[in-house]
Amino acid sequence: MNILIAIIFGVFGIGVGLILPDITNQIIRYKNKKRTIEIINRSFNKKFWAFIIVLNGLLWTYSGIRIENSYIAVLISLIFSVAILIAVIDMQIRLIPNELVLLLFCLSIPFQLIFFGWKALFYAFICMVLLGFAFVFIGKILGLEQVGAGDVKLAAVMGLLLGYPNITIALIGMSIGILLFCGIGLITKKLTLSSFFPFAPFLMFGTISTFIYLMEQI
């Protein structure tokens, strides 16, 4: 393990984490300008943002430690930061910005090419289409209020980002996260069977968990 590389990635990770609150606010203001109805903004306290900053720093550090190729390590670190940003914004305003989904899409292609190759990218596109259709089907069953268009787009991009069979790990991680969240929420009576909650944090939790698993296999 190269301690210097770990420190450099950690410092950059903390630095990126420090600007995430400002990026979040800028995106929310931009989205408000495009809507006739103002978006409800659920603000977070300093402890929450401190956790996000530390988490981002730890994920960047882990990428620097586990990945020898610095370019790939930076690429994965950026994916981590975008995933965190998507999750936080969905928690804050119940909206997944198309711009961030597009950014994740753009990061997915070089990651698949460099990490897995052209053949894997082809199958990843198939995975993207199939997962998108699967979430549309789920949305039809549950109602689009619970599985919105943003969730469908994000799930599809997850399919491209991770490909098969890695997407199965992400879906398992996502499901475990939802079950724990709902179980604890129902037990503590903070949730009911009719409660609505943002879906992106669980999608991104599954994604980040899968990347950690993949890096552990290196």
Buried (B, 14 or more C-beta within 10 A) or exposed (E): EEEEBBEBBBEBBBEBBBEBBEBBEEBBEEBEEEEEEEBEBEEBEEEBBEEBBEBBBBBBBBBBBBBEEEEBBBBBBBBBBBBBBBBBBBBBBBBBBEEBBEBBBEBBBEBBEEBBEEEBBEBBBEBBEBBBEBBBEBBEEEEEEBBBEBBBBBBBBBBBBBBBEBBEBBBEBBEBBBEEBBEEBEEEEEBEEEEEBBBBBBBBBBBBBBBBEBBEEE
